[in-house]
Amino acid sequence: MSVDSFMESTEPPSWGSPIEIERRNRIRLTIAAYAYEFESTSIMSDGDYDKLSLQINPSLSTIENSIRDEEQIKRYKSLDRFFQKEFSPDTGQWIHKHPELDRVAWYYNKHYKGKYNGSN
């Protein structure tokens, strides 16, 4: 799956476990919130953002039993705690407290910067 199709699809994916789908949705929403809050641009419509926000389940752990890498488990635990404590579907302000903001910025700059004019 290309990065563009990963981010642009507004339909629930036809693949993946509930955990994989939750991770995907959190990533998409995180990048969109970053674009809006830090770059003053939109990479998805307000309606799509709102719809996706309401699909987020902060109480769902994104650690699968098959993950054995301790660093990956630590990252997922940190992100799960962040979504439980800070995420709010009513605003994008939560992005300012994201524990991996540097990674979010890198991803946005690599894949989205300059592609959107704020009218999406």
Backbone hydrogen bonds, N-H to C=O, Kabsch-Sander energy under -0.5 kcal/mol:
donor,donor_aa,acceptor,acceptor_aa,energy
6,F,2,S,-2.2
7,M,3,V,-2.2
8,E,4,D,-2.8
9,S,5,S,-1.4
21,I,17,S,-2.6
22,E,18,P,-2.2
23,R,19,I,-2.5
24,R,20,E,-2.5
25,N,21,I,-2.5
26,R,22,E,-2.6
27,I,23,R,-2.5
28,R,24,R,-2.6
29,L,25,N,-2.6
30,T,26,R,-2.5
31,I,27,I,-2.5
32,A,28,R,-2.1
33,A,29,L,-2.8
34,Y,30,T,-2.4
35,A,31,I,-2.5
36,Y,32,A,-2.1
37,E,33,A,-3.0
38,F,34,Y,-2.9
39,E,34,Y,-1.0
39,E,35,A,-1.0
40,S,36,Y,-0.7
41,T,35,A,-1.9
49,Y,45,S,-2.5
50,D,46,D,-2.8
51,K,47,G,-2.4
52,L,48,D,-2.6
53,S,49,Y,-2.7
54,L,50,D,-1.8
55,Q,51,K,-0.6
55,Q,52,L,-1.1
56,I,52,L,-0.7
56,I,53,S,-0.9
60,L,57,N,-2.0
64,E,62,T,-0.7
67,I,64,E,-1.7
73,I,69,D,-2.3
74,K,70,E,-2.5
75,R,71,E,-2.3
76,Y,72,Q,-2.6
77,K,73,I,-2.5
78,S,74,K,-2.2
79,L,75,R,-2.6
80,D,76,Y,-2.8
81,R,77,K,-2.6
82,F,78,S,-2.2
83,F,79,L,-2.5
84,Q,80,D,-2.2
85,K,81,R,-2.5
86,E,82,F,-3.3
87,F,82,F,-0.8
87,F,83,F,-0.5
91,T,88,S,-1.2
95,I,92,G,-1.8
96,H,93,Q,-1.6
97,K,94,W,-1.9
98,H,95,I,-1.7
101,L,98,H,-1.1
103,R,100,E,-0.6
104,V,100,E,-2.2
105,A,101,L,-2.7
106,W,102,D,-2.2
107,Y,103,R,-2.6
108,Y,104,V,-2.7
109,N,105,A,-2.9
110,K,106,W,-2.4
111,H,107,Y,-2.4
112,Y,108,Y,-3.1
113,K,108,Y,-1.8
115,K,112,Y,-2.7
116,Y,112,Y,-0.6
118,G,42,S,-0.6
120,N,42,S,-0.6
